[in-house]
Amino acid sequence: MPDTAHTPRRALPLFLLAGFRLSSLDTTAKYLVRDHSLLLFSFVISALMLAPASPLTPFSYLQKVWVTGSGYLVFGQLPDGFSAVGMAVIVASGLLLAWTERRHPRAV
């Protein structure tokens, strides 16, 4: 009788390529996130084709907040400390830039 308790060595590369087996709920969540991301990125691309990037920039920073929230709700994960600090710096610099541009608009 073959030993099924251990993964055979010849199957190990296939296991590493395939990744871990997901439950049906995880698979459904993965496809929902993929489909919604595709739809939302197409909206972002359409908006950038219709308007200049500077008024749309704050929305890209708000996207980080939504992604963090949906990652917590769907997968139960939050960013680690370094990632959270990095996102906070990026969002704060973007908001400061938008605020400065609004107070002192440049002549084109």
C-alpha positions as CSV (number, residue, x, y, z in Angstrom):
1,M,0.0,0.0,0.0
2,P,1.5,3.4,-1.0
3,D,2.3,5.9,1.7
4,T,-0.2,8.8,1.2
5,A,0.8,10.7,4.4
6,H,3.7,12.5,2.6
7,T,3.7,14.3,-0.7
8,P,5.8,12.5,-3.2
9,R,8.9,14.3,-4.3
10,R,7.9,14.4,-7.9
11,A,4.7,16.1,-7.1
12,L,6.3,18.9,-5.0
13,P,6.9,21.3,-7.9
14,L,3.3,21.0,-9.0
15,F,2.2,21.6,-5.5
16,L,4.3,24.8,-5.3
17,L,3.0,26.0,-8.6
18,A,-0.6,25.3,-7.8
19,G,-0.5,27.0,-4.4
20,F,-2.7,26.0,-1.6
21,R,-6.2,24.6,-2.1
22,L,-8.8,27.2,-1.3
23,S,-12.2,26.5,0.1
24,S,-15.2,27.4,-2.1
25,L,-15.9,30.6,-0.1
26,D,-12.3,31.8,-0.5
27,T,-12.5,31.0,-4.2
28,T,-15.7,32.9,-4.6
29,A,-14.2,35.9,-2.7
30,K,-11.1,35.8,-4.9
31,Y,-13.2,35.9,-8.1
32,L,-15.4,38.7,-6.7
33,V,-12.4,40.8,-5.8
34,R,-10.9,40.2,-9.2
35,D,-14.1,41.1,-11.1
36,H,-14.8,44.2,-9.0
37,S,-11.1,45.3,-9.4
38,L,-11.3,45.0,-13.1
39,L,-14.5,47.0,-13.2
40,L,-13.3,49.7,-10.9
41,F,-9.9,50.0,-12.7
42,S,-11.8,50.5,-16.0
43,F,-13.7,53.3,-14.3
44,V,-10.4,54.9,-13.2
45,I,-8.9,54.6,-16.7
46,S,-12.1,56.2,-18.2
47,A,-11.9,59.0,-15.7
48,L,-8.3,59.7,-16.5
49,M,-9.2,59.8,-20.2
50,L,-11.9,62.4,-19.6
51,A,-10.3,64.7,-17.0
52,P,-6.8,65.8,-16.0
53,A,-5.0,63.8,-13.3
54,S,-4.7,66.5,-10.7
55,P,-8.4,66.6,-9.7
56,L,-8.6,62.8,-9.7
57,T,-5.6,62.2,-7.5
58,P,-7.4,62.5,-4.2
59,F,-9.7,59.6,-5.3
60,S,-6.7,57.4,-5.8
61,Y,-5.6,58.0,-2.2
62,L,-9.1,57.3,-1.1
63,Q,-8.8,54.0,-2.9
64,K,-6.2,52.8,-0.4
65,V,-8.7,53.3,2.4
66,W,-11.4,51.3,0.6
67,V,-8.9,48.5,-0.3
68,T,-7.8,48.2,3.3
69,G,-11.4,48.1,4.5
70,S,-12.4,45.5,2.0
71,G,-9.3,43.4,2.7
72,Y,-10.4,43.4,6.4
73,L,-14.0,42.6,5.6
74,V,-13.4,39.9,3.0
75,F,-10.2,38.3,4.2
76,G,-9.9,39.4,7.8
77,Q,-6.5,40.9,7.3
78,L,-5.1,44.4,8.0
79,P,-1.8,45.8,6.8
80,D,1.2,45.4,9.0
81,G,2.7,48.4,10.8
82,F,5.2,49.4,8.1
83,S,2.6,49.2,5.4
84,A,0.1,51.3,7.4
85,V,2.8,54.0,8.1
86,G,3.7,54.0,4.4
87,M,0.1,54.3,3.3
88,A,-0.5,57.1,5.8
89,V,2.5,59.0,4.5
90,I,1.3,58.6,0.9
91,V,-2.2,59.7,1.7
92,A,-1.1,62.6,3.9
93,S,1.3,63.9,1.2
94,G,-1.4,63.6,-1.5
95,L,-3.9,65.5,0.7
96,L,-1.3,68.2,1.4
97,L,-0.6,68.5,-2.3
98,A,-4.3,68.8,-3.1
99,W,-4.8,71.4,-0.4
100,T,-1.8,73.4,-1.5
101,E,-2.9,73.3,-5.1
102,R,-6.4,74.5,-4.2
103,R,-5.1,77.4,-2.1
104,H,-2.5,78.5,-4.7
105,P,-3.6,77.4,-8.2
106,R,-1.1,77.7,-11.0
107,A,-1.8,79.6,-14.1
108,V,-1.6,77.4,-17.2
